[in-house]
C-alpha cells in the first residue's frame, strides 16, 4: 500500500526529523521520496562488516554511478560543478544514506563506520 500525505503533513513530519529549513524546502517538493525516507528511517542500521554487492549513487533521484562486486558498470556524465539537491547511496537495492546538501536524512552506515573506527582503536599500538 502506497501511503500519501498532504503537504502540511509532510512539512510537519520533516520538522519532527529536525531538518534544516533548506532540507525541508527541498524535500517538501518530493512527496514520493519522503515516503521512501519514512521507510528507510525505520530500517535497522547496516551491520558491522557488511559489504554490499551492488552500490548505486543517485543525484536528484537519477542514477549516476553503479558498481557491482567492486567493478564500475555504469557511469553517467556529470558537470564538475553540479550540486544536486539531494544524494542517495543504495546498497544492494536499499537506501543506505540520503543527504540534502551535507545534511544526513538517512544514515544506515553509521554502525559500520563506528565498528571500523573501533577496530582502529583496538589495533592501535602505543
N, CA, C and O atoms as CSV, one atom per row, in Angstrom:
chain,resi,resn,atom,element,x,y,z
A,1,UNK,N,N,0.830,-1.175,0.000
A,1,UNK,CA,C,0.000,0.000,0.000
A,1,UNK,C,C,0.882,1.248,0.000
A,1,UNK,O,O,1.763,1.385,0.848
A,2,UNK,N,N,0.652,2.138,-0.926
A,2,UNK,CA,C,1.395,3.384,-1.014
A,2,UNK,C,C,0.712,4.411,-0.136
A,2,UNK,O,O,-0.488,4.658,-0.256
A,3,UNK,N,N,1.494,5.005,0.746
A,3,UNK,CA,C,0.950,5.997,1.658
A,3,UNK,C,C,1.062,7.370,1.007
A,3,UNK,O,O,2.102,7.710,0.443
A,4,UNK,N,N,0.007,8.147,1.083
A,4,UNK,CA,C,0.048,9.505,0.550
A,4,UNK,C,C,-0.136,10.484,1.699
A,4,UNK,O,O,-0.801,10.194,2.694
A,5,UNK,N,N,0.468,11.642,1.532
A,5,UNK,CA,C,0.437,12.652,2.576
A,5,UNK,C,C,0.011,13.984,1.999
A,5,UNK,O,O,0.246,14.271,0.825
A,6,UNK,N,N,-0.612,14.789,2.825
A,6,UNK,CA,C,-0.916,16.166,2.460
A,6,UNK,C,C,0.352,16.988,2.667
A,6,UNK,O,O,1.230,16.606,3.441
A,7,UNK,N,N,0.439,18.111,1.975
A,7,UNK,CA,C,1.629,18.967,2.064
A,7,UNK,C,C,1.931,19.363,3.507
A,7,UNK,O,O,3.092,19.356,3.916
A,8,UNK,N,N,0.907,19.705,4.282
A,8,UNK,CA,C,1.156,20.122,5.663
A,8,UNK,C,C,1.621,18.954,6.521
A,8,UNK,O,O,2.384,19.150,7.466
A,9,UNK,N,N,1.165,17.725,6.200
A,9,UNK,CA,C,1.630,16.545,6.929
A,9,UNK,C,C,3.111,16.309,6.664
A,9,UNK,O,O,3.871,15.991,7.579
A,10,UNK,N,N,3.512,16.466,5.408
A,10,UNK,CA,C,4.920,16.297,5.041
A,10,UNK,C,C,5.763,17.339,5.761
A,10,UNK,O,O,6.808,17.019,6.328
A,11,UNK,N,N,5.312,18.569,5.738
A,11,UNK,CA,C,6.034,19.667,6.398
A,11,UNK,C,C,6.221,19.361,7.885
A,11,UNK,O,O,7.319,19.527,8.416
A,12,UNK,N,N,5.172,18.922,8.549
A,12,UNK,CA,C,5.239,18.620,9.981
A,12,UNK,C,C,6.188,17.459,10.249
A,12,UNK,O,O,6.969,17.493,11.199
A,13,UNK,N,N,6.118,16.435,9.411
A,13,UNK,CA,C,6.993,15.278,9.577
A,13,UNK,C,C,8.456,15.676,9.428
A,13,UNK,O,O,9.294,15.279,10.238
A,14,UNK,N,N,8.762,16.450,8.408
A,14,UNK,CA,C,10.141,16.871,8.180
A,14,UNK,C,C,10.648,17.728,9.337
A,14,UNK,O,O,11.827,17.659,9.685
A,15,UNK,N,N,9.785,18.520,9.924
A,15,UNK,CA,C,10.186,19.314,11.092
A,15,UNK,C,C,10.440,18.413,12.295
A,15,UNK,O,O,11.336,18.686,13.093
A,16,UNK,N,N,9.662,17.345,12.432
A,16,UNK,CA,C,9.892,16.375,13.515
A,16,UNK,C,C,11.268,15.743,13.398
A,16,UNK,O,O,11.891,15.407,14.405
A,17,UNK,N,N,11.740,15.582,12.173
A,17,UNK,CA,C,13.054,14.975,11.946
A,17,UNK,C,C,14.186,15.953,12.243
A,17,UNK,O,O,15.361,15.605,12.120
A,18,UNK,N,N,13.835,17.165,12.630
A,18,UNK,CA,C,14.800,18.204,12.992
A,18,UNK,C,C,15.755,18.530,11.845
A,18,UNK,O,O,16.963,18.668,12.039
A,19,UNK,N,N,15.190,18.649,10.659
A,19,UNK,CA,C,15.974,19.029,9.487
A,19,UNK,C,C,16.030,20.544,9.375
A,19,UNK,O,O,15.187,21.256,9.920
A,20,UNK,N,N,17.035,21.020,8.661
A,20,UNK,CA,C,17.154,22.455,8.423
A,20,UNK,C,C,16.012,22.925,7.527
A,20,UNK,O,O,15.367,22.124,6.851
A,21,UNK,N,N,15.776,24.214,7.532
A,21,UNK,CA,C,14.744,24.786,6.662
A,21,UNK,C,C,15.069,24.527,5.192
A,21,UNK,O,O,14.165,24.322,4.381
A,22,UNK,N,N,16.351,24.535,4.851
A,22,UNK,CA,C,16.763,24.259,3.470
A,22,UNK,C,C,16.377,22.839,3.076
A,22,UNK,O,O,15.803,22.622,2.009
A,23,UNK,N,N,16.691,21.871,3.934
A,23,UNK,CA,C,16.356,20.473,3.647
A,23,UNK,C,C,14.846,20.282,3.569
A,23,UNK,O,O,14.355,19.562,2.700
A,24,UNK,N,N,14.116,20.915,4.460
A,24,UNK,CA,C,12.656,20.812,4.450
A,24,UNK,C,C,12.099,21.369,3.146
A,24,UNK,O,O,11.203,20.773,2.550
A,25,UNK,N,N,12.619,22.499,2.702
A,25,UNK,CA,C,12.141,23.110,1.451
A,25,UNK,C,C,12.389,22.193,0.260
A,25,UNK,O,O,11.537,22.079,-0.621
A,26,UNK,N,N,13.548,21.538,0.223
A,26,UNK,CA,C,13.866,20.621,-0.881
A,26,UNK,C,C,12.943,19.409,-0.841
A,26,UNK,O,O,12.344,19.054,-1.856
A,27,UNK,N,N,12.823,18.774,0.316
A,27,UNK,CA,C,12.056,17.532,0.422
A,27,UNK,C,C,10.549,17.746,0.349
A,27,UNK,O,O,9.824,16.843,-0.069
A,28,UNK,N,N,10.068,18.902,0.738
A,28,UNK,CA,C,8.627,19.174,0.676
A,28,UNK,C,C,8.107,19.108,-0.755
A,28,UNK,O,O,6.912,18.904,-0.973
A,29,UNK,N,N,8.992,19.278,-1.726
A,29,UNK,CA,C,8.611,19.203,-3.145
A,29,UNK,C,C,8.644,17.772,-3.676
A,29,UNK,O,O,8.306,17.538,-4.836
A,30,UNK,N,N,9.048,16.810,-2.837
A,30,UNK,CA,C,9.271,15.432,-3.281
A,30,UNK,C,C,8.502,14.433,-2.411
A,30,UNK,O,O,9.128,13.665,-1.681
A,31,UNK,N,N,7.166,14.417,-2.466
A,31,UNK,CA,C,6.406,13.526,-1.574
A,31,UNK,C,C,6.717,12.040,-1.761
A,31,UNK,O,O,6.672,11.279,-0.794
A,32,UNK,N,N,7.030,11.617,-2.986
A,32,UNK,CA,C,7.346,10.199,-3.203
A,32,UNK,C,C,8.644,9.832,-2.494
A,32,UNK,O,O,8.766,8.750,-1.920
A,33,UNK,N,N,9.601,10.736,-2.539
A,33,UNK,CA,C,10.878,10.481,-1.874
A,33,UNK,C,C,10.698,10.502,-0.363
A,33,UNK,O,O,11.325,9.711,0.342
A,34,UNK,N,N,9.857,11.388,0.142
A,34,UNK,CA,C,9.589,11.419,1.582
A,34,UNK,C,C,9.016,10.074,2.027
A,34,UNK,O,O,9.358,9.586,3.104
A,35,UNK,N,N,8.161,9.479,1.223
A,35,UNK,CA,C,7.613,8.156,1.549
A,35,UNK,C,C,8.729,7.122,1.641
A,35,UNK,O,O,8.728,6.291,2.550
A,36,UNK,N,N,9.686,7.162,0.707
A,36,UNK,CA,C,10.840,6.254,0.759
A,36,UNK,C,C,11.684,6.519,2.001
A,36,UNK,O,O,12.179,5.584,2.630
A,37,UNK,N,N,11.847,7.787,2.350
A,37,UNK,CA,C,12.640,8.145,3.527
A,37,UNK,C,C,11.995,7.621,4.805
A,37,UNK,O,O,12.688,7.146,5.704
A,38,UNK,N,N,10.679,7.707,4.886
A,38,UNK,CA,C,9.967,7.183,6.059
A,38,UNK,C,C,10.291,5.706,6.228
A,38,UNK,O,O,10.609,5.252,7.327
A,39,UNK,N,N,10.209,4.967,5.140
A,39,UNK,CA,C,10.511,3.530,5.191
A,39,UNK,C,C,11.964,3.297,5.609
A,39,UNK,O,O,12.231,2.497,6.506
A,40,UNK,N,N,12.897,3.989,4.966
A,40,UNK,CA,C,14.322,3.775,5.235
A,40,UNK,C,C,14.696,4.140,6.668
A,40,UNK,O,O,15.556,3.494,7.267
A,41,UNK,N,N,14.064,5.161,7.215
A,41,UNK,CA,C,14.383,5.578,8.584
A,41,UNK,C,C,13.921,4.547,9.621
A,41,UNK,O,O,14.365,4.582,10.768
A,42,UNK,N,N,13.033,3.632,9.221
A,42,UNK,CA,C,12.582,2.582,10.133
A,42,UNK,C,C,13.390,1.295,9.992
A,42,UNK,O,O,13.203,0.358,10.768
A,43,UNK,N,N,14.281,1.244,9.016
A,43,UNK,CA,C,15.117,0.062,8.840
A,43,UNK,C,C,16.282,0.107,9.827
A,43,UNK,O,O,16.710,1.189,10.229
A,44,UNK,N,N,16.795,-1.057,10.217
A,44,UNK,CA,C,17.935,-1.062,11.146
A,44,UNK,C,C,19.207,-0.563,10.462
A,44,UNK,O,O,19.301,-0.525,9.235
A,45,UNK,N,N,20.181,-0.181,11.288
A,45,UNK,CA,C,21.491,0.168,10.749
A,45,UNK,C,C,22.075,-1.059,10.062
A,45,UNK,O,O,21.779,-2.194,10.435
A,46,UNK,N,N,22.897,-0.821,9.064
A,46,UNK,CA,C,23.573,-1.935,8.414
A,46,UNK,C,C,24.619,-2.480,9.383
A,46,UNK,O,O,25.278,-1.704,10.075
A,47,UNK,N,N,24.780,-3.794,9.442
A,47,UNK,CA,C,25.650,-4.382,10.461
A,47,UNK,C,C,27.134,-4.143,10.179
A,47,UNK,O,O,27.539,-4.008,9.025
A,48,UNK,N,N,27.938,-4.092,11.239
A,48,UNK,CA,C,29.382,-4.010,11.046
A,48,UNK,C,C,29.851,-5.189,10.191
A,48,UNK,O,O,29.372,-6.311,10.357
A,49,UNK,N,N,30.762,-4.937,9.302
A,49,UNK,CA,C,31.271,-5.995,8.436
A,49,UNK,C,C,30.471,-6.205,7.167
A,49,UNK,O,O,30.885,-6.965,6.292
A,50,UNK,N,N,29.334,-5.544,7.056
A,50,UNK,CA,C,28.505,-5.688,5.854
A,50,UNK,C,C,29.233,-5.094,4.655
A,50,UNK,O,O,29.710,-3.959,4.703
A,51,UNK,N,N,29.313,-5.867,3.588
A,51,UNK,CA,C,29.921,-5.399,2.339
A,51,UNK,C,C,28.881,-5.572,1.238
A,51,UNK,O,O,28.545,-6.701,0.879
A,52,UNK,N,N,28.372,-4.476,0.703
A,52,UNK,CA,C,27.343,-4.590,-0.337
A,52,UNK,C,C,27.911,-5.143,-1.636
A,52,UNK,O,O,29.069,-4.900,-1.975
A,53,UNK,N,N,27.091,-5.883,-2.352
A,53,UNK,CA,C,27.467,-6.394,-3.669
A,53,UNK,C,C,27.254,-5.321,-4.721
A,53,UNK,O,O,28.073,-5.157,-5.625
A,54,UNK,N,N,26.155,-4.592,-4.601
A,54,UNK,CA,C,25.819,-3.532,-5.558
A,54,UNK,C,C,25.749,-2.204,-4.806
A,54,UNK,O,O,25.058,-2.085,-3.794
A,55,UNK,N,N,26.471,-1.212,-5.315
A,55,UNK,CA,C,26.449,0.138,-4.754
A,55,UNK,C,C,26.002,1.082,-5.859
A,55,UNK,O,O,26.562,1.081,-6.955
A,56,UNK,N,N,24.987,1.889,-5.559
A,56,UNK,CA,C,24.491,2.867,-6.529
A,56,UNK,C,C,24.533,4.248,-5.895
A,56,UNK,O,O,24.273,4.411,-4.703
A,57,UNK,N,N,24.863,5.234,-6.710
A,57,UNK,CA,C,24.867,6.629,-6.293
A,57,UNK,C,C,23.883,7.375,-7.173
A,57,UNK,O,O,24.009,7.375,-8.398
A,58,UNK,N,N,22.905,8.012,-6.546
A,58,UNK,CA,C,21.884,8.764,-7.279
A,58,UNK,C,C,21.973,10.234,-6.899
A,58,UNK,O,O,22.070,10.577,-5.721
A,59,UNK,N,N,21.941,11.095,-7.902
A,59,UNK,CA,C,21.844,12.536,-7.696
A,59,UNK,C,C,20.443,12.942,-8.114
A,59,UNK,O,O,20.022,12.652,-9.234
A,60,UNK,N,N,19.726,13.603,-7.240
A,60,UNK,CA,C,18.385,14.089,-7.572
A,60,UNK,C,C,17.503,12.961,-8.110
A,60,UNK,O,O,16.738,13.152,-9.055
A,61,UNK,N,N,17.623,11.783,-7.491
A,61,UNK,CA,C,16.844,10.586,-7.817
A,61,UNK,C,C,17.146,10.011,-9.201
A,61,UNK,O,O,16.327,9.279,-9.757
A,62,UNK,N,N,18.313,10.334,-9.760
A,62,UNK,CA,C,18.740,9.815,-11.063
A,62,UNK,C,C,20.048,9.052,-10.857
A,62,UNK,O,O,20.983,9.605,-10.278
A,63,UNK,N,N,20.146,7.790,-11.315
A,63,UNK,CA,C,21.389,7.023,-11.144
A,63,UNK,C,C,22.559,7.653,-11.910
A,63,UNK,O,O,22.441,7.992,-13.088
A,64,UNK,N,N,23.693,7.800,-11.207
A,64,UNK,CA,C,24.901,8.332,-11.831
A,64,UNK,C,C,26.050,7.339,-11.786
A,64,UNK,O,O,26.888,7.326,-12.689
A,65,UNK,N,N,26.105,6.509,-10.754
A,65,UNK,CA,C,27.189,5.539,-10.620
A,65,UNK,C,C,26.590,4.227,-10.129
A,65,UNK,O,O,25.709,4.209,-9.269
A,66,UNK,N,N,27.088,3.126,-10.698
A,66,UNK,CA,C,26.690,1.794,-10.227
A,66,UNK,C,C,27.917,0.900,-10.253
A,66,UNK,O,O,28.645,0.832,-11.243
A,67,UNK,N,N,28.122,0.226,-9.147
A,67,UNK,CA,C,29.232,-0.705,-9.014
A,67,UNK,C,C,28.665,-2.056,-8.587
A,67,UNK,O,O,27.824,-2.132,-7.691
A,68,UNK,N,N,29.131,-3.115,-9.235
A,68,UNK,CA,C,28.715,-4.475,-8.877
A,68,UNK,C,C,29.961,-5.291,-8.569
A,68,UNK,O,O,30.856,-5.419,-9.403
A,69,UNK,N,N,30.006,-5.835,-7.374
A,69,UNK,CA,C,31.147,-6.632,-6.916
A,69,UNK,C,C,32.462,-5.881,-7.115
A,69,UNK,O,O,33.468,-6.459,-7.526
A,70,UNK,N,N,32.432,-4.588,-6.817
A,70,UNK,CA,C,33.634,-3.772,-6.890
A,70,UNK,C,C,34.009,-3.284,-8.274
A,70,UNK,O,O,35.011,-2.586,-8.429
A,71,UNK,N,N,33.228,-3.634,-9.283
A,71,UNK,CA,C,33.507,-3.216,-10.655
A,71,UNK,C,C,32.514,-2.139,-11.080
A,71,UNK,O,O,31.304,-2.298,-10.923
A,72,UNK,N,N,33.033,-1.058,-11.612
A,72,UNK,CA,C,32.185,0.020,-12.106
A,72,UNK,C,C,31.473,-0.450,-13.369
A,72,UNK,O,O,32.122,-0.799,-14.355
A,73,UNK,N,N,30.141,-0.460,-13.346
A,73,UNK,CA,C,29.377,-0.940,-14.503
A,73,UNK,C,C,28.550,0.163,-15.154
A,73,UNK,O,O,28.034,-0.013,-16.258
A,74,UNK,N,N,28.423,1.299,-14.472
A,74,UNK,CA,C,27.642,2.393,-15.044
A,74,UNK,C,C,28.174,3.706,-14.497
A,74,UNK,O,O,28.422,3.847,-13.300
A,75,UNK,N,N,28.344,4.667,-15.402
A,75,UNK,CA,C,28.788,5.995,-15.008
A,75,UNK,C,C,28.147,7.005,-15.936
A,75,UNK,O,O,28.384,6.980,-17.144
A,76,UNK,N,N,27.342,7.888,-15.385
A,76,UNK,CA,C,26.676,8.939,-16.155
A,76,UNK,C,C,27.514,10.205,-16.032
A,76,UNK,O,O,28.021,10.531,-14.958
A,77,UNK,N,N,27.651,10.911,-17.149
A,77,UNK,CA,C,28.399,12.161,-17.129
A,77,UNK,C,C,27.709,13.173,-16.223
A,77,UNK,O,O,26.482,13.245,-16.151
A,78,UNK,N,N,28.525,13.937,-15.546
A,78,UNK,CA,C,28.029,14.963,-14.635
A,78,UNK,C,C,28.960,16.167,-14.737
A,78,UNK,O,O,30.182,16.021,-14.692
A,79,UNK,N,N,28.387,17.341,-14.873
A,79,UNK,CA,C,29.194,18.565,-14.898
A,79,UNK,C,C,29.987,18.660,-13.592
A,79,UNK,O,O,29.448,18.366,-12.525
A,80,UNK,N,N,31.251,19.065,-13.660
A,80,UNK,CA,C,32.084,19.116,-12.452
A,80,UNK,C,C,31.513,20.001,-11.338
A,80,UNK,O,O,31.738,19.729,-10.158
A,81,UNK,N,N,30.786,21.041,-11.698
A,81,UNK,CA,C,30.258,21.953,-10.680
A,81,UNK,C,C,28.796,21.669,-10.314
A,81,UNK,O,O,28.166,22.466,-9.619
A,82,UNK,N,N,28.257,20.538,-10.779
A,82,UNK,CA,C,26.861,20.200,-10.490
A,82,UNK,C,C,26.682,19.944,-8.993
A,82,UNK,O,O,27.427,19.167,-8.398
A,83,UNK,N,N,25.713,20.585,-8.405
A,83,UNK,CA,C,25.376,20.405,-6.992
A,83,UNK,C,C,23.945,19.880,-6.902
A,83,UNK,O,O,23.001,20.669,-6.897
A,84,UNK,N,N,23.769,18.553,-6.831
A,84,UNK,CA,C,22.402,18.023,-6.775
A,84,UNK,C,C,21.706,18.443,-5.487
A,84,UNK,O,O,22.353,18.604,-4.452
A,85,UNK,N,N,20.390,18.619,-5.548
A,85,UNK,CA,C,19.665,18.996,-4.329
A,85,UNK,C,C,19.719,17.900,-3.263
A,85,UNK,O,O,19.683,18.189,-2.067
A,86,UNK,N,N,19.806,16.639,-3.703
A,86,UNK,CA,C,19.960,15.545,-2.745
A,86,UNK,C,C,20.718,14.396,-3.390
A,86,UNK,O,O,20.731,14.230,-4.610
A,87,UNK,N,N,21.354,13.604,-2.520
A,87,UNK,CA,C,22.192,12.485,-2.943
A,87,UNK,C,C,21.748,11.253,-2.165
A,87,UNK,O,O,21.500,11.318,-0.961
A,88,UNK,N,N,21.652,10.134,-2.871
A,88,UNK,CA,C,21.281,8.869,-2.227
A,88,UNK,C,C,22.302,7.802,-2.585
A,88,UNK,O,O,22.719,7.687,-3.738
A,89,UNK,N,N,22.702,7.019,-1.580
A,89,UNK,CA,C,23.535,5.840,-1.787
A,89,UNK,C,C,22.660,4.630,-1.498
A,89,UNK,O,O,22.027,4.544,-0.446
A,90,UNK,N,N,22.632,3.703,-2.439
A,90,UNK,CA,C,21.884,2.457,-2.239
A,90,UNK,C,C,22.872,1.300,-2.183
A,90,UNK,O,O,23.787,1.205,-3.002
A,91,UNK,N,N,22.677,0.437,-1.221
A,91,UNK,CA,C,23.466,-0.787,-1.104
A,91,UNK,C,C,22.517,-1.951,-1.349
A,91,UNK,O,O,21.534,-2.127,-0.628
A,92,UNK,N,N,22.813,-2.728,-2.349
A,92,UNK,CA,C,22.000,-3.901,-2.683
A,92,UNK,C,C,20.514,-3.550,-2.777
A,92,UNK,O,O,19.654,-4.289,-2.298
A,93,UNK,N,N,20.236,-2.418,-3.399
A,93,UNK,CA,C,18.863,-2.000,-3.659
A,93,UNK,C,C,18.167,-1.298,-2.511
A,93,UNK,O,O,17.015,-0.887,-2.655
A,94,UNK,N,N,18.836,-1.146,-1.367
A,94,UNK,CA,C,18.224,-0.481,-0.213
A,94,UNK,C,C,18.894,0.861,0.043
A,94,UNK,O,O,20.107,0.999,-0.118
A,95,UNK,N,N,18.105,1.840,0.438
A,95,UNK,CA,C,18.671,3.134,0.796
A,95,UNK,C,C,19.590,2.956,2.000
A,95,UNK,O,O,19.179,2.445,3.042
A,96,UNK,N,N,20.835,3.386,1.838
A,96,UNK,CA,C,21.805,3.314,2.928
A,96,UNK,C,C,22.087,4.699,3.499
A,96,UNK,O,O,22.197,4.870,4.713
A,97,UNK,N,N,22.204,5.683,2.610
A,97,UNK,CA,C,22.476,7.068,3.011
A,97,UNK,C,C,21.661,7.985,2.114
A,97,UNK,O,O,21.546,7.752,0.910
A,98,UNK,N,N,21.100,9.026,2.707
A,98,UNK,CA,C,20.394,10.050,1.941
A,98,UNK,C,C,20.766,11.389,2.548
A,98,UNK,O,O,20.614,11.605,3.750
A,99,UNK,N,N,21.258,12.289,1.696
A,99,UNK,CA,C,21.690,13.604,2.155
A,99,UNK,C,C,21.039,14.707,1.339
A,99,UNK,O,O,20.838,14.577,0.131
A,100,UNK,N,N,20.718,15.782,2.015
A,100,UNK,CA,C,20.313,17.020,1.359
A,100,UNK,C,C,21.430,18.002,1.685
A,100,UNK,O,O,21.612,18.388,2.840
A,101,UNK,N,N,22.179,18.403,0.656
A,101,UNK,CA,C,23.395,19.159,0.924
A,101,UNK,C,C,24.306,18.256,1.731
A,101,UNK,O,O,24.512,17.101,1.356
A,102,UNK,N,N,24.846,18.741,2.804
A,102,UNK,CA,C,25.669,17.909,3.672
A,102,UNK,C,C,24.909,17.332,4.848
A,102,UNK,O,O,25.512,16.753,5.751
A,103,UNK,N,N,23.608,17.480,4.851
A,103,UNK,CA,C,22.770,17.068,5.979
A,103,UNK,C,C,22.231,15.652,5.769
A,103,UNK,O,O,21.588,15.362,4.760
A,104,UNK,N,N,22.503,14.782,6.733
A,104,UNK,CA,C,22.016,13.407,6.652
A,104,UNK,C,C,20.541,13.345,7.031
A,104,UNK,O,O,20.132,13.864,8.069
A,105,UNK,N,N,19.756,12.706,6.180
A,105,UNK,CA,C,18.356,12.437,6.480
A,105,UNK,C,C,18.225,10.965,6.863
A,105,UNK,O,O,17.467,10.614,7.768
A,106,UNK,N,N,18.972,10.111,6.164
A,106,UNK,CA,C,19.078,8.685,6.476
A,106,UNK,C,C,20.561,8.354,6.509
A,106,UNK,O,O,21.310,8.731,5.607
A,107,UNK,N,N,20.983,7.648,7.553
A,107,UNK,CA,C,22.377,7.205,7.642
A,107,UNK,C,C,22.406,5.826,8.280
A,107,UNK,O,O,22.563,5.695,9.493
A,108,UNK,N,N,22.255,4.811,7.459
A,108,UNK,CA,C,22.239,3.434,7.952
A,108,UNK,C,C,23.637,2.836,8.015
A,108,UNK,O,O,23.792,1.701,8.466
A,109,UNK,N,N,24.662,3.568,7.575
A,109,UNK,CA,C,26.037,3.059,7.609
A,109,UNK,C,C,26.758,3.486,8.883
A,109,UNK,O,O,27.925,3.147,9.081
A,110,UNK,N,N,26.081,4.215,9.729
A,110,UNK,CA,C,26.690,4.719,10.954
A,110,UNK,C,C,27.303,3.595,11.791
A,110,UNK,O,O,28.408,3.746,12.312
A,111,UNK,N,N,26.608,2.487,11.923
A,111,UNK,CA,C,27.122,1.352,12.690
A,111,UNK,C,C,28.359,0.744,12.060
A,111,UNK,O,O,29.272,0.314,12.764
A,112,UNK,N,N,28.393,0.705,10.729
A,112,UNK,CA,C,29.567,0.186,10.021
A,112,UNK,C,C,30.769,1.089,10.293
A,112,UNK,O,O,31.867,0.604,10.567
A,113,UNK,N,N,30.557,2.392,10.218
A,113,UNK,CA,C,31.641,3.352,10.425
A,113,UNK,C,C,32.156,3.292,11.862
A,113,UNK,O,O,33.363,3.364,12.094
A,114,UNK,N,N,31.253,3.160,12.817
A,114,UNK,CA,C,31.667,3.073,14.216
A,114,UNK,C,C,32.487,1.812,14.457
A,114,UNK,O,O,33.469,1.845,15.199
A,115,UNK,N,N,32.096,0.702,13.838
A,115,UNK,CA,C,32.836,-0.548,14.001
A,115,UNK,C,C,34.240,-0.428,13.419
A,115,UNK,O,O,35.204,-0.915,14.010
A,116,UNK,N,N,34.355,0.216,12.270
A,116,UNK,CA,C,35.669,0.408,11.649
A,116,UNK,C,C,36.539,1.296,12.536
A,116,UNK,O,O,37.719,1.010,12.740
A,117,UNK,N,N,35.961,2.364,13.059
A,117,UNK,CA,C,36.711,3.259,13.947
A,117,UNK,C,C,37.153,2.527,15.204
A,117,UNK,O,O,38.287,2.691,15.655
A,118,UNK,N,N,36.268,1.722,15.770
A,118,UNK,CA,C,36.599,0.970,16.972
A,118,UNK,C,C,37.704,-0.037,16.690
A,118,UNK,O,O,38.601,-0.210,17.515
A,119,UNK,N,N,37.659,-0.702,15.545
A,119,UNK,CA,C,38.719,-1.640,15.180
A,119,UNK,C,C,40.061,-0.925,15.121
A,119,UNK,O,O,41.078,-1.457,15.565
A,120,UNK,N,N,40.057,0.275,14.574
A,120,UNK,CA,C,41.291,1.057,14.507
A,120,UNK,C,C,41.830,1.367,15.889
A,120,UNK,O,O,43.040,1.315,16.105
A,121,UNK,N,N,40.945,1.691,16.836
A,121,UNK,CA,C,41.375,1.975,18.201
A,121,UNK,C,C,41.904,0.720,18.883
A,121,UNK,O,O,42.888,0.778,19.621
A,122,UNK,N,N,41.255,-0.408,18.637
A,122,UNK,CA,C,41.675,-1.655,19.269
A,122,UNK,C,C,43.023,-2.138,18.747
A,122,UNK,O,O,43.772,-2.793,19.472
A,123,UNK,N,N,43.331,-1.824,17.508
A,123,UNK,CA,C,44.578,-2.286,16.906
A,123,UNK,C,C,45.681,-1.238,16.957
A,123,UNK,O,O,46.776,-1.449,16.436
A,124,UNK,N,N,45.390,-0.135,17.575
A,124,UNK,CA,C,46.360,0.952,17.678
A,124,UNK,C,C,47.448,0.556,18.671
A,124,UNK,O,O,47.163,0.109,19.782
A,125,UNK,N,N,48.689,0.728,18.253
A,125,UNK,CA,C,49.798,0.405,19.151
A,125,UNK,C,C,50.297,1.672,19.810
A,125,UNK,O,O,50.375,2.728,19.182
A,126,UNK,N,N,50.631,1.553,21.078
A,126,UNK,CA,C,51.122,2.730,21.813
A,126,UNK,C,C,52.614,2.885,21.646
A,126,UNK,O,O,53.202,3.818,22.191
